[in-house]
Amino acid sequence: MSRKKSKISADIFDAVSAPTRIQTLRLLATRGPLTYSEIMEMLNFEPTKDAGKFVYHLKNLINVGLVSFDKSIKKYKITDLGLMVVNFSQDLEEYALKKAGKMLVRTSRYTIEEFDRSRIAESLMEEAGLPQDLANKISSEVEERLLKLPIRYLTAPLIREFVNAILVESGLEDYRHKLTRLGMPVHDVKKTVEEASQKHFNVNFIRSKAGRRVITEYMLLNNLPREVADAHLSGQIHIHNPGFWVLTPSTIYHDLRMLFSGTLKTQHVNPYVTPVSPPKNLVDAVMLTSLLTKFFEGEISEEQKLDYFNVFLAPFVVKRTDEEVKRILKNFLVGVNPIGFENLGGVSLSVEVTVPQHLKKVVAVKPEETGKEKNCYEDYEEEARKVLSLLLDAFLELSNKKPLFNPRIILNFRPDCLTGKYDEILLKAHKLASAYGTLFIANLTRESETVSSYMANGEKVEANWSKDWEIDTLRVGNLNKVSLNLPRVAYEAKKDDEKLFEGLDKTLELAVRALEIKSMEIGERMRQGLLPNLSSQIKNESYFRLNHSFGTISILGLNEAVKSHLGYEVYEDLMPQHFAIKLLEHLTNRVESFSKKLGLRLSVSQISDVEASQKLAEYDVEKYGWSTVYVQGGKEHPYYTFITPIPDDLEISLDEKFRIEEKFHPLFNGGHFTQIQLEDEVSAEKLLKQTKRICEEYGIEFFAYSHILSYCGYCQKTFRGYLKKCPECGLADITIYGREATNYLPLVWWTHKGRKSLLKKA
Ligand SMILES: [Zn+2]
């Protein structure tokens, strides 16, 4: 060997002859490239005091080519030669330790550490909460097993696998769960990226879906009792929005008066956000309302409701021209449009044709400019109608280019609407229904329904808790929904009535336990300050009245359960209808007694969701086989009915449909929805007539007319029906919209395969 060559090695060994330099190399190998001060900081050097010393070390490494300086990014990085030295030094340490009979662990920081079983014991105590003696026992066992292994390196994940296996073998499964790492397989992340792209979502969707996945797993492993988690996983119950379980409530019913009076101070705790002052005029009021929905978007997983929208806004339009008001409302609609879409939620706003009785004598929140002569909301009836009329104009004009699906307008249809006196404005509202189907109608003509409030997702809230409408229906919300798999209860009962009711009780109890925990979780998040807007203080209580907010029990597959138990579907005969009603009355009574016992507000809803309707049917097919299970959608796309007890593809007259559905609406204080599918073009006049008839003659309480819509982006025109090509320009680039559950969605977003195939057949 030449002297010159040996000189190279000697120089290199010389350069790494101090531990600091080896550490520097390792740091650059794992974390580099890094700036000078970053390296100093990570190696715990004092920036000023040690600067000279450190420069010396670094120069040594650079001089022999182990480290280089990248001028373009002004950072130091390790060279290939440097990497060789790092690996070599690792081998040396390893050899030395092995010689001494020690087990070695290769860490992610390019270091070799001696295996230390006390570390395992420590993490078992800290992460899984194992008692010390048990932790010591397990860690000894781990060491013993590892010593027998014929492998070269131990890694931290490998050790974890052994710990997990030994915990399970020792019957310590619950501790094992606590050590679970939550996350997503690489493949699923890739799929999510593709899904986002197909559905025209942005990157936020990917991030939020990944996050929801972790939160769901956390809920199942750590938050719910084993029995409840198992019930969800096996499909006995279905927990809605699991990705938000420990984080947020599902819905909120806002009280705009709190915002307009300056009492609700949104975001006031956030040190970075500037406070807003009470609105001085219509522009302020509308902008604040739009901001409100934006601020609460992160604290509500589904839908926000703006109740009495046009009534509360009425005092702000005094002295404003129509043109002005319409323009401001148009901006509002555009601003609120994207709120909530990522979770397929949104903003519902209910509108009134006259000022409802219970608001008439309520003192109005008004801007200073309005003057003193008008005091209560009944003094603003004209203005309220003006807001409604211009809101509808703005909505129609915007929809003209492209149908507007959010916010969603809910027309509160009160006895005044039946008089004929307000037909002009009602007709305008029904133009929306006739052209796009984007009008929801709440039938509040019955006295018992006066103060009930609906959301576009079919949710209902009544004044049935403290009996004070303001406290029960405003500043409250749905905490979460849990669906009961009714067909499974029926399969298990094997046509035995007693077993059926018993099974129903057991399933219900699991759902109620889940909701109890949810309520506690939200309380905890509010106390922790993590839901700052919900917990904004108003007269010593939170804006969001948690104690008056409710958990909802939803039913899934009522029709299929009855069919399995009696042999008839609900629509086929009176007998199955009576039985279904008996079942629901039993359920409602049980829910009420739970509610009283626990002091937890609970409601019962007929509306479950798309995901549950397919998932639970598929699980049951797997569990019981086709000979036992009864589903919609055939073998190809099995699902359970999830909105009404009447299957979607049933050929049945509207009158028959209403006659059946009206029997069920009053049984659900938590929500229901009747969809009226329109095949042909129906004029606004005809629809208004129809609406009046439904409200007068039937007990249908919440409904909407639906179309299938085809939209051509090139012509900016919307057509009725399922079109493959634009009839005007001939392009095939058509977006199809339809109501998947309660809301319109582009067909590409639909997850309900059964409904999708029905739609395509039609
Ligand atoms: Zn076209």
Boltz pocket constraint, residues with backbone or C-beta under 6 A from the ligand:
constraints:
  - pocket:
      binder: B
      contacts: [[A, 712], [A, 713], [A, 714], [A, 715], [A, 716], [A, 726], [A, 727], [A, 728], [A, 729], [A, 730], [A, 731]]
      max_distance: 6.0
